[in-house]
Amino acid sequence: MPDQALIDTGLTGATGAPLRYTPHDFRRLFITDAVLNGLPPHIAQVIAGH
């Protein structure tokens, strides 16, 4: 079960349900972190395929 590792952390959302992430969530996190740490937005756009 792919979500088991996240469930095992015990982290929950505002409703008390275990957190759940999808591959797309990690894509957004990567791009956001890259831009906030100095990657020019137009380069992030190319990396994201937009």
BELGI-V98553 format. One record per pair of residues at least 6 apart in sequence whose C-alpha atoms are under 6 Angstrom apart, sorted by sequence separation. I is the first residue (numbers start at 1). J is the second residue. D is the distance in whole Angstrom. If there is no record, write none. Layout:
i;j;d
I;J;D
I;J;D
This chain:
i;j;d
12;18;4
13;19;6
11;18;6
12;19;5
7;18;6
